[in-house]
Amino acid sequence: MKKKIALIAAILVIIVSGLFLLKKALYTRRKLSFTIDTTYYWTKQQIQTGCWTYEDSPSGFQYNLYIPEKYQNDRDNESAKLPLIVTFHGSDERGASYSKYGRKFVRESFQKAICPEGAAVLALRSRINYFTDTHSTSLLIQNVCLKNKCIDQTNIIGYGFSQGAKFVVQLACDEPGLFRGVVSGSGFHQMTFSELIKTLPIQFYWATSEDDSGIFEQGSPTGRKVGKYCKNSRYVQYKTRRHFFVELQDKTGRIKKDGTEETFVDWMCSVVNEK
């Protein structure tokens, strides 16, 4: 009898240990090995305006890159470990990439809150009126990081609105080692089960509105899934906000230890400063 009990106990220990190891494996993000590609590394045109650099790449991409002033002339400083926020605009918004989305993340209050050294911001412009080709976009982001060694390659957040939100989620599914966190505002990517499993280690902030007809029906089911299963993720559902992008002071509905309500910025800080 004692031998049977001991055998059952041993089997239970093996099962529990196996489940623990499986969960750890599923929720451990594997770093992407970055690749230098000259088509994405070099630029045809470069214009410096303050802390922003506009670059036109031979790959067909155009973008604006913000590096905090302290590292403008020290971009090879790997010890800086600046987080990078990459913004993806909606359809037909190429001209708003920098002004509407990129600039919100360089406000002094946000830069002081997000990280002691601040954060780099990459405002991408789609090659046509909307984003396509996750592989090329990943290569561009990789080469921007390789050119600017002050950026932490393991600490990249993708922020998207509408079609840009759909695309950044698809990019995270195709390259799960690229992003630490992903923000989807009015996005409508519908994840498959295999995509959900691949993205369990990624931290999502997913927001939809019930009166965003057509978008809500597509995006909300995946939002609920990532909010429930993915690491440190949030799903926020509004009643009447229509088609919107995530604002810095949006609230998640969660209460912090100090009794105040958690904001989008609070969530961002928890992601980029993760130990």
Backbone torsions as a table, in degrees:
resi	resn	phi	psi	omega
1	MET	NA	-43.2	-179.4
2	LYS	-64.3	-36.5	179.3
3	LYS	-65.5	-38.9	178.8
4	LYS	-64.1	-43.6	179.1
5	ILE	-62.2	-42.8	179.8
6	ALA	-64.4	-40.0	179.3
7	LEU	-64.8	-45.0	178.7
8	ILE	-62.1	-42.0	179.4
9	ALA	-62.3	-41.8	-180.0
10	ALA	-64.6	-41.6	178.4
11	ILE	-62.7	-42.7	179.0
12	LEU	-62.9	-40.2	178.5
13	VAL	-62.7	-43.0	179.3
14	ILE	-62.9	-44.1	-179.7
15	ILE	-62.7	-47.9	-179.2
16	VAL	-62.5	-43.8	179.3
17	SER	-63.0	-40.7	178.6
18	GLY	-62.9	-42.7	179.1
19	LEU	-64.8	-39.1	178.8
20	PHE	-62.7	-45.8	-179.7
21	LEU	-66.1	-36.7	178.1
22	LEU	-64.4	-45.8	179.1
23	LYS	-62.2	-42.2	179.4
24	LYS	-61.7	-41.4	179.9
25	ALA	-65.6	-42.2	-178.5
26	LEU	-66.1	-32.2	-175.6
27	TYR	-101.2	11.3	176.2
28	THR	-99.1	119.8	-178.9
29	ARG	-80.8	130.4	179.3
30	ARG	-95.6	123.4	-177.6
31	LYS	-63.6	137.3	177.0
32	LEU	-78.2	136.1	175.8
33	SER	-80.8	111.7	-175.2
34	PHE	-74.1	143.2	-174.4
35	THR	-121.7	127.5	174.5
36	ILE	-76.3	128.3	176.3
37	ASP	-135.6	116.3	-172.9
38	THR	-59.8	-28.0	178.8
39	THR	-64.1	-29.4	-178.6
40	TYR	-102.0	-21.7	-176.0
41	TYR	-79.4	-46.5	-176.5
42	TRP	-83.2	163.1	179.4
43	THR	-125.9	148.7	175.7
44	LYS	-84.9	-32.2	-177.9
45	GLN	-146.9	141.5	179.7
46	GLN	-141.1	129.1	179.5
47	ILE	-129.7	124.9	-179.1
48	GLN	-99.4	126.7	175.6
49	THR	-133.3	100.1	-176.4
50	GLY	63.2	-127.1	-179.9
51	CYS	-89.9	2.1	179.8
52	TRP	-102.3	141.7	174.2
53	THR	-123.7	123.7	173.8
54	TYR	-91.5	133.1	178.8
55	GLU	-134.0	139.9	176.6
56	ASP	-113.4	114.1	-173.0
57	SER	-94.7	145.6	174.4
58	PRO	-58.6	-18.3	179.1
59	SER	-72.8	-10.0	-178.1
60	GLY	101.1	-7.8	178.5
61	PHE	-85.8	145.9	168.4
62	GLN	-123.4	145.0	-178.5
63	TYR	-158.2	161.9	173.2
64	ASN	-116.0	129.6	-178.9
65	LEU	-117.7	126.8	176.2
66	TYR	-104.4	127.4	172.1
67	ILE	-121.9	128.9	179.7
68	PRO	-51.4	146.4	-173.5
69	GLU	-51.9	-38.8	-177.4
70	LYS	-57.0	-29.6	-174.8
71	TYR	-111.5	11.9	179.3
72	GLN	-57.8	-40.5	180.0
73	ASN	-107.2	19.0	-178.3
74	ASP	-140.3	45.0	-172.6
75	ARG	-73.6	-12.8	178.8
76	ASP	-91.4	6.4	-177.6
77	ASN	-79.1	94.0	-176.8
78	GLU	-66.8	-21.5	-178.7
79	SER	-73.4	-14.2	-180.0
80	ALA	-63.8	-41.4	178.0
81	LYS	50.1	53.4	178.7
82	LEU	-73.9	130.9	170.6
83	PRO	-66.5	153.5	179.4
84	LEU	-119.9	128.4	175.1
85	ILE	-107.1	120.8	-179.2
86	VAL	-107.8	123.3	-177.5
87	THR	-102.8	141.2	179.7
88	PHE	-124.4	114.1	-176.8
89	HIS	-76.8	172.8	176.6
90	GLY	-84.7	179.7	179.2
91	SER	-60.1	140.8	178.0
92	ASP	60.3	29.2	-179.8
93	GLU	-121.0	24.4	-176.8
94	ARG	-53.2	-39.8	-178.1
95	GLY	-70.9	-16.4	-177.9
96	ALA	-98.5	-0.9	-175.4
97	SER	-53.2	-50.3	-178.0
98	TYR	-78.7	-49.4	-172.2
99	SER	-73.4	-37.8	-174.3
100	LYS	-88.5	-36.3	-174.4
101	TYR	-112.1	-50.2	-177.5
102	GLY	-60.2	-43.1	-172.9
103	ARG	-68.6	-23.9	-179.3
104	LYS	-63.5	-26.1	-176.4
105	PHE	-92.6	1.9	177.0
106	VAL	-108.7	6.2	174.2
107	ARG	-58.8	142.9	-176.2
108	GLU	-56.4	-41.3	-177.7
109	SER	-63.5	-39.4	179.8
110	PHE	-71.3	-44.9	-178.1
111	GLN	-60.9	-36.1	178.3
112	LYS	-72.0	-34.2	-176.9
113	ALA	-77.8	-37.0	-168.0
114	ILE	-71.2	-37.8	-174.2
115	CYS	-166.3	146.2	-179.5
116	PRO	-53.7	-34.7	-178.4
117	GLU	-96.3	0.2	-175.8
118	GLY	87.1	-169.3	-178.4
119	ALA	-138.6	148.9	172.1
120	ALA	-84.8	151.5	-179.4
121	VAL	-132.8	129.0	178.2
122	LEU	-116.6	109.8	179.2
123	ALA	-97.7	101.4	-177.1
124	LEU	-81.1	150.0	169.5
125	ARG	-115.9	132.1	177.9
126	SER	-64.6	154.5	-178.1
127	ARG	-75.1	-30.2	170.5
128	ILE	-118.0	-154.2	-175.2
129	ASN	-75.5	-4.7	178.8
130	TYR	-153.1	166.4	-174.9
131	PHE	-81.2	137.6	175.8
132	THR	-141.3	163.3	170.6
133	ASP	67.4	85.7	-178.9
134	THR	-64.4	-34.6	-178.1
135	HIS	-63.7	-47.3	179.6
136	SER	-64.5	-40.1	-179.8
137	THR	-65.0	-40.5	176.7
138	SER	-61.3	-43.2	179.2
139	LEU	-62.0	-38.9	178.9
140	LEU	-63.0	-49.0	-179.7
141	ILE	-59.8	-42.7	178.6
142	GLN	-58.5	-45.2	-176.0
143	ASN	-74.5	-28.7	171.6
144	VAL	-62.4	-41.6	178.9
145	CYS	-67.6	-40.3	-179.1
146	LEU	-66.3	-32.2	177.9
147	LYS	-75.8	-26.8	-176.9
148	ASN	-119.9	87.2	-172.2
149	LYS	-68.7	-10.7	176.7
150	CYS	-71.5	-11.9	178.9
151	ILE	-86.6	134.8	177.1
152	ASP	-80.4	112.0	-176.7
153	GLN	-66.0	-16.1	-179.3
154	THR	-95.7	0.5	-171.8
155	ASN	-129.3	66.2	-177.4
156	ILE	-115.4	131.6	178.3
157	ILE	-114.5	128.0	175.4
158	GLY	-98.6	129.5	-177.2
159	TYR	-122.9	120.8	-177.8
160	GLY	-133.4	154.1	176.0
161	PHE	-125.0	133.3	174.1
162	SER	57.2	-120.8	179.3
163	GLN	-62.9	-32.4	176.1
164	GLY	-65.5	-33.1	176.2
165	ALA	-69.5	-43.3	176.6
166	LYS	-58.8	-43.4	-176.3
167	PHE	-68.4	-42.8	-177.2
168	VAL	-66.0	-32.2	175.4
169	VAL	-68.9	-42.4	176.6
170	GLN	-61.1	-39.6	177.8
171	LEU	-62.7	-41.0	177.9
172	ALA	-64.2	-36.3	178.0
173	CYS	-68.7	-39.2	-178.1
174	ASP	-77.7	-32.6	-179.1
175	GLU	-128.8	71.2	-173.4
176	PRO	-63.8	-12.9	177.8
177	GLY	-90.0	-2.2	-174.8
178	LEU	-80.6	-48.8	-173.7
179	PHE	-103.2	140.8	168.6
180	ARG	-83.7	-37.2	-179.5
181	GLY	-139.9	154.1	179.9
182	VAL	-136.8	134.3	179.7
183	VAL	-115.2	123.9	179.9
184	SER	-120.3	110.8	175.1
185	GLY	-107.1	115.9	-177.2
186	SER	56.9	38.8	177.8
187	GLY	-89.2	164.2	-174.4
188	PHE	-142.6	25.4	175.2
189	HIS	-71.3	136.1	180.0
190	GLN	-108.5	105.6	-176.2
191	MET	-72.4	141.8	169.2
192	THR	-82.9	169.1	179.1
193	PHE	-61.5	-42.7	-179.1
194	SER	-65.0	-36.2	177.0
195	GLU	-66.1	-39.8	178.1
196	LEU	-61.3	-44.6	179.8
197	ILE	-61.1	-42.3	-179.0
198	LYS	-65.5	-29.7	-173.9
199	THR	-101.4	10.6	179.3
200	LEU	-55.2	-36.6	-179.9
201	PRO	-76.7	-12.1	-178.2
202	ILE	-82.7	139.7	-179.0
203	GLN	-95.3	121.7	-174.5
204	PHE	-109.8	143.4	165.6
205	TYR	-121.1	111.1	-171.5
206	TRP	-123.1	122.1	-176.5
207	ALA	-129.8	134.0	178.1
208	THR	-137.5	167.5	176.6
209	SER	-128.9	137.0	-175.9
210	GLU	-64.3	-24.9	-179.4
211	ASP	-94.9	13.8	175.9
212	ASP	-92.5	77.3	-170.7
213	SER	-56.5	131.3	179.5
214	GLY	89.6	-40.2	179.4
215	ILE	-80.9	-45.4	-178.3
216	PHE	-59.2	-43.8	-177.4
217	GLU	-63.0	-33.5	-179.9
218	GLN	-82.6	-41.3	-171.7
219	GLY	-86.9	-30.5	-173.5
220	SER	-65.0	-38.5	179.8
221	PRO	-59.7	-42.6	178.0
222	THR	-69.0	-37.7	177.7
223	GLY	-57.3	-43.5	179.3
224	ARG	-64.4	-39.1	-178.4
225	LYS	-65.7	-49.1	-177.8
226	VAL	-67.9	-34.4	177.9
227	GLY	-63.5	-31.3	-178.1
228	LYS	-86.8	-40.8	-169.5
229	TYR	-105.8	-29.9	-175.3
230	CYS	-81.3	152.4	-174.8
231	LYS	-57.4	130.6	172.9
232	ASN	44.2	45.2	-174.2
233	SER	-105.6	158.1	-178.8
234	ARG	-130.0	135.8	169.3
235	TYR	-119.5	122.7	-178.2
236	VAL	-119.7	125.6	-177.9
237	GLN	-120.7	123.4	-180.0
238	TYR	-102.3	158.7	177.5
239	LYS	-83.4	-52.3	-171.5
240	THR	-135.7	70.8	177.0
241	ARG	-122.5	-2.9	178.7
242	ARG	55.5	-138.0	-175.6
243	HIS	-95.4	108.3	-168.4
244	PHE	-137.2	161.2	172.2
245	PHE	-109.4	156.2	-176.2
246	VAL	-71.2	129.2	178.2
247	GLU	-99.5	156.4	-175.0
248	LEU	-59.4	-37.1	-176.4
249	GLN	-97.2	12.2	173.1
250	ASP	-58.5	146.6	-176.8
251	LYS	-107.0	148.1	-176.5
252	THR	-92.5	-16.9	-175.9
253	GLY	94.1	-6.4	178.3
254	ARG	-92.6	146.9	-179.8
255	ILE	-101.3	129.9	179.7
256	LYS	-81.6	172.8	-178.2
257	LYS	-62.0	-28.7	-179.4
258	ASP	-84.0	2.7	176.5
259	GLY	92.0	-6.8	178.7
260	THR	-90.1	162.8	-177.8
261	GLU	-84.6	136.6	-179.7
262	GLU	-65.5	136.3	177.3
263	THR	-106.4	170.3	175.7
264	PHE	-57.5	-41.3	179.2
265	VAL	-63.1	-41.2	177.2
266	ASP	-57.2	-45.2	179.6
267	TRP	-63.4	-44.5	178.8
268	MET	-57.3	-43.5	179.7
269	CYS	-61.9	-39.4	-179.7
270	SER	-66.6	-30.5	-179.9
271	VAL	-75.2	-53.1	-173.3
272	VAL	-72.1	-23.3	-178.9
273	ASN	-102.5	17.4	178.6
274	GLU	-60.8	134.6	179.7
275	LYS	-86.0	NA	NA
